Amino acid sequence: MVAQVRLHGVRPALYAGTWYPGTPEALRKAVDHYLSQARVEPLPGELVALVAPHAGYIYSGPVAGYAYRALQEASASFETVVLIGPSHRVYLDGYGITAVEAYETPLGQVPLDADLIAALGRELGMLMFLSRDEEHSLEIQLPFLQRALGDFRLVPIMMGDQSWEACQELGQVLGRVLKGRSALLVASTDLSHYHDYSRAMALDRLIVERVEAFDPRGLVGLLERRKAEACGGGPLAATMLAAQALGADGASVLHYANSGDITGDRSHVVGYMAAALYKRSAG
C-alpha cells in the first residue's frame, strides 16, 4: 500500500498529430464538430459516469461525441474526472497511475488530483505508480473532456488485471473515496476487434445489452467466456460498480457504430459504444 506519492513532471501528448489533430485550432474544430453532430436526449437523472471509445478520432470520434454531448447537456460541473482504461502496452499485475503533475494535450495541461490519488494509494491493493506511460486509451479522452467540461483535475487509472475480483476491488474503493466528492467517472473501451460487420454487430450487441441492464457481473461473465469482446471490459465493469456504489441506478447506451460505418470496409471492423450511467431523479 502507498500512503503518499510525489507527482512531478508533465506527460506529453504522445498521440497528437496521429490519432487526433495535433494543433489547438484543428483539435478544437474536430472535437466541436463531433459534439455538435451528436444528438442525445436529456438523461432522466444525475450523470455519474460515461463510457467512450478510444480509437483514432476519424473512427471513434463520431461515437465519443455522444458521450461528451451528454456531459454538456447535463450542465453539471465536476471538479475531478476519474478516467479508467486498459493497459495496452505495459504489463500491470493490478492497476497503474503515472505519477506526473499533469497530462498535456494541444489544448493545454490537465492537472492530476494529488489528494484523491493519495487516497487511492492508501486503499487500493496492487497499485503501481509509473514514471511514464504510452497508453492511448486515457489520452484520447482528454480533448473531449477539455471541450465539454472545461477545467478539471484528473485521476488516470490503467487496469492490467481485468478479472471480476479486480473490477470489484477498484469499483468498491472508488465508491468509498469518491463519496461526497464532485467527480465524474469515465470508462475508456472499444468493443469487438477485426470481425466482419455482421459478426461484430452480434458480439457488440451482447455488451450493449449488459450495459443497458446495468449488469457488470453479466458483462464480465460474457468476456470471461469469450462470448463478447471489449479491450476495456474491466474498466467498464469497474466503472459500473463504482457508479452503483455512488447511487447510479440507470444506464443508457447513447450510440453504437463500428469502423465499417466510417470507412465502408466491412470485412475487419472495430466496435465503438457511448453510454451514460446516472442516478434517477426522485419521483
C-alpha positions in Angstrom: 0.0 0.0 0.0 1.2 3.5 -0.8 0.3 6.3 1.6 1.8 9.1 -0.3 3.3 9.6 -3.8 5.2 12.5 -5.3 3.9 13.8 -8.6 6.4 15.5 -10.8 6.7 16.5 -14.5 4.2 16.5 -17.4 3.1 13.6 -19.5 3.3 14.9 -23.1 0.6 14.4 -25.8 2.1 11.4 -27.5 -0.7 10.8 -30.0 -1.4 14.4 -31.1 -0.9 14.7 -34.8 -1.5 11.0 -35.5 -4.6 9.6 -33.6 -6.1 13.1 -33.4 -5.3 16.6 -34.7 -2.1 18.0 -33.4 -2.7 21.8 -33.4 -5.0 23.6 -31.0 -7.2 25.1 -33.7 -7.6 21.8 -35.7 -8.3 19.9 -32.5 -10.9 22.3 -31.2 -12.6 22.3 -34.6 -12.6 18.4 -34.8 -13.9 17.9 -31.2 -16.5 20.6 -31.5 -17.7 19.1 -34.8 -18.2 15.6 -33.2 -20.0 17.2 -30.2 -22.3 19.3 -32.5 -23.2 16.3 -34.6 -24.3 14.2 -31.7 -28.0 14.3 -30.6 -28.8 13.0 -27.2 -32.0 13.0 -25.1 -31.7 14.6 -21.6 -30.8 12.0 -19.1 -33.6 11.1 -16.6 -31.4 11.7 -13.7 -28.0 12.9 -12.4 -25.0 12.0 -14.5 -22.5 9.8 -12.6 -20.4 8.1 -15.3 -19.7 8.0 -19.1 -18.4 5.3 -21.4 -16.5 6.3 -24.5 -14.3 4.6 -27.2 -10.6 5.3 -27.7 -9.6 4.7 -31.3 -8.3 7.4 -33.6 -10.8 10.2 -33.9 -11.6 9.6 -37.6 -13.0 6.2 -36.4 -14.3 6.7 -32.9 -14.8 10.4 -32.7 -18.4 10.4 -34.0 -19.3 7.9 -31.3 -17.4 9.6 -28.5 -19.2 12.8 -29.4 -22.4 11.3 -28.0 -20.9 10.5 -24.6 -19.4 14.0 -24.2 -22.5 15.7 -25.6 -24.4 14.0 -22.8 -21.9 15.7 -20.4 -22.6 19.1 -22.0 -26.4 18.5 -21.9 -26.2 17.5 -18.2 -25.0 21.0 -17.4 -23.1 19.5 -14.5 -19.8 20.7 -13.1 -17.2 18.2 -11.9 -14.0 19.1 -10.1 -12.3 15.7 -10.9 -12.6 13.1 -13.6 -11.6 9.5 -12.8 -10.6 8.1 -16.1 -10.2 4.3 -16.3 -8.7 2.5 -19.3 -6.9 -0.7 -20.1 -3.2 -1.0 -20.2 -2.3 -1.8 -23.8 1.5 -1.5 -23.7 2.6 -2.2 -20.1 2.0 -5.3 -18.1 0.4 -4.5 -14.8 -0.5 -7.0 -12.2 -3.2 -4.7 -10.9 -3.6 -1.0 -11.6 -1.3 1.8 -12.6 -1.2 5.6 -12.4 1.5 7.7 -14.0 3.0 9.9 -11.3 3.0 13.2 -13.1 1.7 16.6 -12.2 -0.3 16.9 -15.4 -1.3 15.4 -18.7 -0.8 17.6 -21.7 -2.8 17.9 -25.0 -2.6 20.6 -27.6 -5.5 22.3 -25.7 -3.4 22.7 -22.6 -2.5 20.8 -19.4 -4.8 18.8 -17.2 -3.6 18.7 -13.6 -3.8 15.5 -11.6 -5.8 15.3 -8.4 -3.0 14.6 -5.9 -5.3 14.2 -2.9 -7.5 11.7 -4.5 -4.6 9.7 -5.9 -3.0 9.6 -2.4 -6.4 8.3 -1.1 -6.4 5.6 -3.7 -2.8 4.7 -2.9 -3.8 4.1 0.7 -6.7 1.9 -0.1 -6.1 0.1 -3.4 -4.0 -3.0 -3.4 -1.6 -3.7 -6.3 -1.4 -0.1 -7.3 1.8 0.8 -9.2 3.0 4.4 -9.8 4.7 4.6 -13.1 7.3 7.2 -14.2 5.9 7.3 -17.8 3.4 5.6 -20.0 2.4 5.3 -23.6 -1.2 4.5 -23.1 -3.5 5.9 -25.7 -6.9 4.9 -24.1 -6.6 7.7 -21.5 -5.0 10.4 -23.6 -7.6 10.1 -26.4 -10.4 11.1 -24.0 -8.8 14.3 -22.7 -9.5 16.8 -25.6 -13.2 15.8 -25.4 -13.2 16.4 -21.7 -11.4 19.7 -22.1 -14.0 21.0 -24.6 -17.1 19.5 -22.9 -16.2 20.1 -19.2 -13.5 22.8 -19.2 -11.2 22.9 -16.2 -10.9 19.7 -14.1 -8.4 17.6 -12.2 -7.6 14.1 -13.4 -7.1 10.6 -11.9 -5.9 8.4 -14.8 -6.1 4.7 -13.9 -4.8 1.9 -16.1 -6.1 -1.6 -15.4 -3.9 -4.6 -16.1 -5.8 -7.3 -14.2 -9.4 -7.2 -15.6 -10.7 -10.1 -13.6 -14.0 -9.9 -11.8 -12.2 -9.7 -8.5 -10.1 -6.7 -9.7 -13.2 -4.9 -11.0 -14.9 -5.4 -7.7 -11.9 -4.1 -5.8 -11.5 -1.0 -7.9 -15.2 -0.3 -8.0 -15.6 -0.7 -4.2 -12.6 1.5 -3.5 -13.7 4.2 -5.9 -17.2 4.1 -4.4 -15.7 4.8 -1.0 -13.1 7.5 -1.9 -15.4 9.4 -4.2 -18.3 9.6 -1.8 -19.1 13.3 -1.3 -16.7 14.4 -4.0 -17.5 16.2 -7.2 -16.2 13.6 -9.5 -17.2 12.1 -12.9 -16.2 8.5 -13.8 -15.2 7.7 -17.4 -14.6 4.2 -18.8 -12.5 4.0 -21.9 -13.1 1.0 -24.1 -13.5 -0.2 -27.6 -15.6 -3.3 -28.3 -15.0 -6.2 -30.7 -11.9 -6.2 -33.0 -11.4 -7.3 -36.6 -14.5 -9.4 -37.3 -16.7 -8.8 -40.3 -19.5 -6.3 -39.9 -22.4 -8.7 -39.1 -20.3 -10.8 -36.6 -19.1 -7.6 -34.9 -22.7 -6.3 -34.6 -23.8 -9.6 -33.0 -20.9 -9.6 -30.5 -21.2 -6.0 -29.6 -25.0 -6.2 -29.1 -24.3 -8.5 -26.1 -22.2 -5.8 -24.5 -24.8 -3.2 -25.2 -27.4 -5.3 -23.6 -25.4 -5.8 -20.4 -24.7 -2.1 -20.1 -28.4 -1.2 -20.7 -29.3 -3.7 -18.0 -26.6 -2.2 -15.7 -25.2 -5.7 -15.2 -21.4 -5.6 -14.6 -21.2 -9.2 -13.4 -23.0 -10.4 -16.6 -20.7 -8.2 -18.7 -17.6 -9.7 -17.2 -19.1 -13.2 -17.5 -19.5 -12.7 -21.2 -15.9 -11.5 -21.6 -14.5 -14.4 -19.4 -16.4 -16.9 -21.6 -15.2 -15.2 -24.7 -18.8 -14.6 -25.8 -18.1 -10.9 -26.4 -15.1 -8.6 -26.6 -14.1 -5.3 -25.1 -10.5 -4.3 -24.6 -11.6 -2.1 -21.7 -14.1 -4.5 -20.3 -12.5 -4.4 -16.9 -12.5 -0.6 -16.8 -16.2 -0.6 -17.9 -17.2 -3.1 -15.3 -15.3 -1.3 -12.5 -16.9 2.0 -13.6 -20.3 0.4 -13.5 -19.6 -0.9 -10.0 -18.3 2.4 -8.7 -21.2 4.2 -10.2 -23.7 1.9 -8.5 -21.9 2.4 -5.2 -22.3 6.2 -5.7 -26.1 5.7 -6.2 -26.4 5.3 -10.0 -29.3 3.1 -10.9 -29.9 3.8 -14.6 -27.9 3.3 -17.8 -28.4 4.5 -21.4 -26.4 3.4 -24.4 -26.3 6.7 -26.4 -24.8 5.4 -29.7 -23.2 2.4 -31.3 -21.2 2.2 -34.5 -18.2 0.5 -35.9 -15.3 1.4 -38.1 -17.1 -0.1 -41.1 -19.7 2.7 -40.8 -16.9 5.2 -41.4 -14.6 3.5 -43.9 -17.1 1.4 -45.8 -14.8 -1.6 -45.4 -16.9 -4.1 -43.5 -14.5 -7.1 -43.6 -12.5 -6.2 -40.5 -14.1 -3.7 -38.2 -13.8 -2.4 -34.6 -16.9 -1.6 -32.5 -17.5 1.6 -30.5 -20.1 2.5 -27.9 -21.1 5.6 -26.0 -23.1 5.3 -22.8 -24.1 7.2 -19.7 -24.8 6.0 -16.1 -27.0 8.1 -13.9 -28.9 8.4 -10.7 -32.6 8.6 -11.4 -34.4 11.7 -10.4 -36.6 11.3 -7.3 -40.2 10.8 -8.0 
